[in-house]
Structure formats: C-alpha cells, structure tokens
C-alpha cells in the first residue's frame, strides 16, 4: 500500500471509530437526569494548550460511566472569561444543561475557579491535586529541616 493510502485509510478508520463512539455516548447521555464533570488544562509535549472535559454518570441500567467528551485546542488566553466560554460550549455541543450538572471537579487555578464561579457551577476541588500540593510542600519543609547524614 502506498504511504499516502495508508495514512488515508487510517484517517477514515479514526473518523469511523470516533463517529461510532460518539453515537454510543450521545445515546447514553440523552436521557441523563444528572452528571458530574471534571476538567483540566494541560500542555502537549510541544507546549500546545488543551482543555479536556469529562463527565461521570450512571446509565439507566445502573452502570457507572465516565466519558471524555472533548479535548480541545485552547490557544486563547486562559482567563476566567475564556474558560467559562469554552466550558459552556462543551455543554452546548453535547446538548447538556448546566442544571443537570451536580458539580465540576477542577484544580485550584484561579482562572478555572473564576470560570466556574462566573457560570455559577458548583465546584469541587480535586483531592488528588491538593494531596500532591501538600506532599510537595512537605518535601520542601523536610529538606529544609532534615540534616542529611554525611552532608
């Protein structure tokens, strides 16, 4: 197979897979009464900024599901206003209503806190993020207090 054809076949397969998974997720979430969500901003290895948005819900047959609805390139300034707009756009794109969202879990960045406040969304600080911050802080404190043998 010619390299160009292989690439084209891969793109077609990816689009078909994406469409299939998106259709399944849309079928599950169309009847949701409630969901919770998580979001995070991160940078690729080439330092391109992205925002991921994941929802967590229970299906009508009582199965716990987690679906990453979107990972989007976010080149604009990460201000509270811009993040609020991006978060609202995700809900709109997936036909979800903010009244269905029980809460959103985020890190403690002032920009995401501002965005969730602006949207009047109930925010839950990420336990894992806070635990990591505490361990990092304690590591610094211990290094300052500890006299290393042989030093």
Residue pairs with C-beta under 8 A, 6 or more apart in sequence:
1 9
25 67
25 69
26 94
28 57
28 59
28 65
28 67
29 35
29 55
29 57
29 67
29 94
29 96
30 95
31 60
32 57
32 96
32 100
33 100
34 57
34 100
34 101
34 102
35 55
35 56
35 57
35 96
35 100
35 101
35 102
36 55
36 56
36 57
36 101
36 102
36 103
36 104
36 105
37 53
37 54
37 55
37 56
37 101
37 103
37 104
37 105
38 53
38 54
38 56
38 104
38 105
38 106
38 126
39 51
39 52
39 53
39 54
39 87
39 104
39 105
39 106
39 112
40 51
40 52
40 106
40 107
41 49
41 50
41 51
41 74
41 78
41 83
41 109
41 112
42 49
42 50
42 51
42 52
43 49
43 50
44 50
48 73
48 75
49 73
49 74
49 75
49 78
50 71
50 72
50 73
50 74
51 70
51 71
51 72
51 74
51 83
51 86
52 68
52 70
52 71
53 68
53 69
53 70
53 71
53 87
53 90
54 66
54 67
54 68
54 69
55 66
55 67
55 69
55 96
56 64
56 65
56 66
57 64
57 65
57 67
58 64
58 65
59 65
69 90
69 93
69 94
70 90
70 93
70 94
72 86
72 90
74 82
74 86
76 82
78 111
79 111
79 114
80 110
80 111
80 112
80 113
80 114
80 115
80 117
80 118
81 115
81 118
83 111
83 112
83 114
83 115
84 114
84 115
84 116
84 118
84 119
87 104
87 115
87 116
87 119
87 121
88 98
88 119
90 96
91 97
91 98
91 101
98 119
98 120
98 121
101 121
101 122
102 122
103 121
103 122
103 123
103 124
104 116
104 121
104 122
104 123
104 124
105 123
105 124
105 125
105 126
106 112
106 113
106 116
106 123
106 124
106 125
106 126
107 125
107 126
107 129
108 125
108 126
108 129
108 130
108 133
113 123
116 123
117 123
